[in-house]
Amino acid sequence: MELPFYFGEQHLQVRDMVREFARTDVAPVAKDLDRTSEFLWDNVAKMGPLGLLGVPWPEELGGAGMDQLSYYIVLHELAKVDASHALTISAHTNLGTSPIMDFGTKAQRERYVPLLASGKVLGGFGLTEPGAGSDAGGTATTAVDKGDHYLLNGSKVFITHAGVGEIFSVTARTSPGSGHRGITSFIVTKDTVDLARCRTLGVGHAEDLPKTKGVRAGKKEEKMGWRASDTRELILEDAVVPKENVLGTIGEGFVNFLKTLDAGRIGIAAVSLGIAEGAYEEALRYASVRKQFGQAIASFQGVSFQLADMATEIQAGTHLLYHAAWLKQNGRPFKQEAAMAKLYCSELAMRVTTKAVQVFGGYGYTTDYPVERMMRDAKVCEIGEGTSEIQRIVIARNILASLEG
């Protein structure tokens, strides 16, 4: 789909480059990586040189020096073929790197961003806890001031890259009983769990990066979808975090991370839309060649109307996504639009993948075709980075506030 109001020639070049990478490097391995739940290290090693792990960051910090629209195009296009690849870039870029870019000191940006933006190591974001999911203000991880450092204790759950990553932004409570204002964010580091593999590939590990004592990964989660993406618990046990690793202002961690999540919602919308579009394209191809009663099933209204609905809703989701991205890129308020894009596109992904499986019939329920994987990958899009219910709360608050204004 062409979007002349949003895309310039550079954006189309990025799109074509990512499509080629997805076709030649991602499509051949997506099925096996999903089956084995193996992390996609071989393609991570290719993503760095292509600039895909630092799309929106400045070249002087190791990034590709492109804009926000280019970043969302990358996620959208990759997710058409495999959501795990797209999610790896999304979690690394928005959750792992943007808090340091947005709230870090000059010294922090110069120390950590080049390692992340170049793809030398992977990053992550530690917010969710066993008792603090949608209620992120319920953070129980503690940070005790010990003079020249903080001592952090707690655990973060469902953390993308908790195992494979080495640089993380995490929240902890510096002022007990102070509500949201008592939460501060910190930068912590650890070794990847795949040291031998990373040393062989030459990516994923930085020998000279000082590691935070007391930070480690828990067991890998067995997930329904996004199976080639790494998800684990991130454990902080008497983690010694120097004062220079405080990220932003003391007590502002919760507010800052909400801003990170606002942008992340556009990323999940892009991944969701990619899943939906990929499933639609698979269903369209299959319906044009699969014959029943002597003709292609696409000729039957029961199938063609489903394809028509898919195409229409994908068009709507595309405009929601890139409108939110355009607002963010141009410094306009985008909180409500990001929530709308995330809500609509994530639920769209479930609707379209369910219909795609139905178009394939019995074959759609097997691993012979990718639509069953796409259906499993779609579900978590309605949960991660704010559930659909939370998105509706955000949207409702914004539209009701506009009445008061």
N, C-alpha and C positions, 0 to 999 in steps of 0.2 A: 504494500500500500504506500503510495506517495503522499507526503505531507509537506507541500511547498511552503506553507505558512511557518513551519518549524524548521525544516531541514534545508541546509545549503549543500554545496558540492562536497565539502569536507565530510559532512555527516553521511552522505551517500557512499563516499569512499570507505569510511569506517564500517558502515553496514556491509558492504561487499567483502571487505577483508575478513570480518567476523563470520560471515556466511561461508566463506571458503574454508576458514579454520574449522568451523563446526562440521562442515561436510567431510573434510579430509582427515581430521584428527579426533573429533569428538564422536561422530556417528559410529565409526567402526568399533569403538570400545565401550559405548554407553551401556549396552545390554550386559556385557560381562562384568563391568564395574558395579552395576546395580545388583547383579546376582551374587557377587562375592562380597559386596560392601567394602571393596578396597578403595582407599583414597586415591585420587587422580594425580599422583605425583608426576608421572611422565608428562602429562599435559600442563601441569603447573610450570614445569621446566621450560615449556614452550611459550607459555603466557607472558612470562617476564620479558623476554626479548621482543615480543610483539607489542609491549606496552600495555597489555590488558590488565595488569595488576596495579597500575598507577595512572589510569586514564585521565582523571581530572586534576592531577597534581602538577605543580610547575616543574619544568625540566631541570631547574637548578637544584631541586630536591629529589631528583631521580625519576620524576613522573613523565608522562607522555605529553603534558602541556595542552591537553584538549579540554573541551568544555563539558558541562553537566549533561547536555543532550547526547553527546557522544557516549558518555558513560551508560546512560539508560538504554541507548541503542544496543550497546554490547550485551547487556543483560537480556534484553528482549530477544535478540537474535540467537544467543546461545541457548536460551531456555526453550526455543522451538525444537531443539534437538535433544538437549539434556539439561534438566533443571539443576542437577548437582554441580555441573560446571559453572552455571550462572550464579548459583548461590555462593559458591566458593569465592568468586570475584566480588559479589555484593557484600558478604560478611567481612571480607578482608578490607575492602575499600571504604565502605560507609561506616561499618562498626569498628573495624580495627584501626583505621588510619584517620578518618575525619575528626574524631574527638581530639587527637593530637594537633591536627591542622587548625581546628577551630578554637581550641581552648588552651593549647600548649604554649609554653614560652618559646622564644627564639631558639634557645639552647636545646629544648626538648624536640622541636621540629627538626633541627639540624642533626640531632643524634639519632632519632628513630625513623623519621619519614623516609630518608633515602633507602634504608634497608627494606621498608615496606613497599614503597612505590616502585622500586626496581624489581620486586619479586624475590629478593634475596631471602627474606623470611616472610612468614604469614602472620597476620594479626587477628585479634578477636576482641570481644566486648563482653564484660561480665556484669550483668545487671540482675537477671532472673535468679531467684533463690527458691529453695523448697517451700518457703512460706510467703514468697513475694513474687507473684507472676504478674497478673493484671494489676495488682496493687504493688507497684514497684516501690512505693513509699514505705512499704513494710520491711525494708532492708534490715536484716539482723546482723550481717557481717560487721564486726567492730574494728575500729582503728584507734589504737591507744597511743597517745603522744609520749614518746620516750626520750625527748630532748632533741637528738640529732636524727631520729627516725621515727616512723610509726610502726606499730606491731599489729598486723592484720590477722584476724581469725574469722573463719566462716567458709561457706561454700557457695558456688554459683552453679546452677544446673542448666542443662540443655544449651551448653555454650558451643557454638560453631567454632571449630579449630582449637578447642581446648587441648586436644592431644597434639595435633600437628603444628600448631602455632608457637611463636616464641615471644610476641609482644602483645600485651593486653591492657585495655583500659577497664578498670573495675570500680565499683562503688563500695563504700564502707561508711559506717556511722561513726562520725567523730564527736558528736554531741548527743549522748543518750537523752531521749525524752524531748528532743527539739523538733520532732516531726520531719518534714521534708528538708527543712533548713539545717538539719543536723547531719546531712549526708554529703560526703566529699568523694571526689574521684581521684584515682591514682593510676600510675603506669607501673605495671609489674611485668617481669620477664621470666622465662624458663626455657629449658631445652625442649626441642621437639621430641615426641616419642619415637620418631622414625630416624634416629641419628645415623645409623648405618646406611640406610637408603638415601638420605639427604646428602651425606658426604660423597656417596657415589655419583649422584646426579649433579652435585654442586649448587643446589638450591635448598631452601627450607631450614638452613642452620647458619648462624653467625657465631663462629668460635670466639670472636673478640667482644661479643655483646655480654656485659656483666649480667649474670642471672640472679634473680631475687630468691634468696634462701627462704624455703618454706612454701613455695608455690609448686603444685604438681597437678597432673591430670588424673581423673578417675577412669573408670572402665568406659569403654566405648558403648554407646547406646545402640541397640538393635531397633532400627526404625522401619516403619511401613514404607516411607518414601524418602527421597533425597539420600539414598543409601550410600552413594559414593562421596557424600559430604561427611566430614568428621564432626561428631557431636558427643560431648562428654561433660562430666562434672569438672569444674575447676576448683581445686581445693587450696585454701589458704590456712596454713597451720603455723602460727607464730611467724608469719611472713615479715621479714625485715625490709621495710620500704623506706629508703632515704627521703628526707624532706624535699629534695630537689625533684622527686617523682610525684609530688602532688600535682594533679592536673587541673588547672584553673584555680579558682578561689575556694578557700575552705568554706564548706557549707553550701556551695553552689553546685555540687555534683548532680543532684537530682534534676534541677532545672536545666542544666547543660545536657544531660543525657536525654531529656525529653525532646530537646531540639535535635539531637542526633536521631532519635526515633522518627521524628517528623520527616526527615530526609530519607530515612531507611524505608519508610512506607512507600515512597515512590519507587524505590528499588524492588520491593516485593511486588508492587503492582506490575513492574516491568517483567519480572520473572513469571508472574501469574499469567500475564497477557501472552508471553512467549509460549508457555505450556498450552494455553488455549489455542493459539494460532497453529502450533505444531500439530496438535490433535486434529484440528479442523482440516489441515492440509492432508494429513494421513487419511482421514475419513473421505475427503473429496476424491483423492486418488483411488482409493479402494472402491468407492461407490461407482466410479466410472468404468471399472473393469470387471467387477464382480457381477455375474449374471445369474438371474433366477427367472423362471418362467419365460426363458428365451430372450431376455433383454437386461441391460445394465440396471442395477437396482437404483441408480440415481434417477432413472426415469419415473420411478414411483413417487407419488406425492408424499407418502409416509416417510421417505428418505429425503427427497428434495426439499421439503418444508423444514426438516431439521437442519439441513445444510444452510438454508436461507436464514434461519434464526441464528445459527452460529456466526455466519458472516456479518449479519447486522449488529449483533452484540459485540463482536470483536472490533468492528468499526467504531462503535461507541466507546469501548474501553480504550482504544488507541488514542482517541481525542482526550479523554480524561487523563490518561497517563502523560501525554506530551504537553498538555496544558499545565499540569502541575509542575512538570520538569522545566518548562519555559518560565514559569513564575519564579521558581527557585533560582534559575540561572540569572534572571534579571533583577534579583534582589527584591522581589515583591513578596508580600505575605502569601504563604502557601499551605499553612497548616490544615485548613478545611479541605482544600483541593487534594492534598496528599492523602488525607483520610478517605475522601470520596473515591479516589483512584484505587487505593488499596482495597477498600471494601468491595467495590464493583468488580475489579479485575480478579480478585481472589475467588469470589463466589462465581464469577464467570468461568474461571478455570475448572471448577467442579462441574458446572452445568455442561460445558462443552466436552470435557473428557468423558463424562457419563454418556452423553449422546454419541460420542465417537465410538465408544465400546459397543453401544447398541447397534450402530451402523455396521460394525464388523460382525455382529452376531456372536456365535460361539467362538470364532477365531479371535474376537476382541478380548476374550477372557483368558487367552493363552499368552505365553511369552513369545510366540512367533511374531507378534506385531508390537510396536512400542506403545500403543494406546493404553494398555493396562498399566504400564509403568507411569505414563503421564497422568493417569487417574490417581494413582497412589501419590505421586509427587504433588498433585494439585491440593490435596487435603490440608497439608500443613500451611499452605499459603493463607488459609482462613484463620490460622492460629498464631503463627510467628509474627513478631514485631507488632503486637497488638491484635487481639482477636477481633472478629467481625463485630462483636458486641461493644468492644472498646471503641472501634471506629465510629459506630453509631452514636456513642456518647460524645465523642469529640465533635462530630458533625452537628449533633443537636445543640450542644453548648454554644457552638459558633453561630448557628442560625438564630437561636434565641437571644444571644447577646446582641445581635444586630438589631433586634427589635427595641432593646433598651437604649441603644445608641442614638 
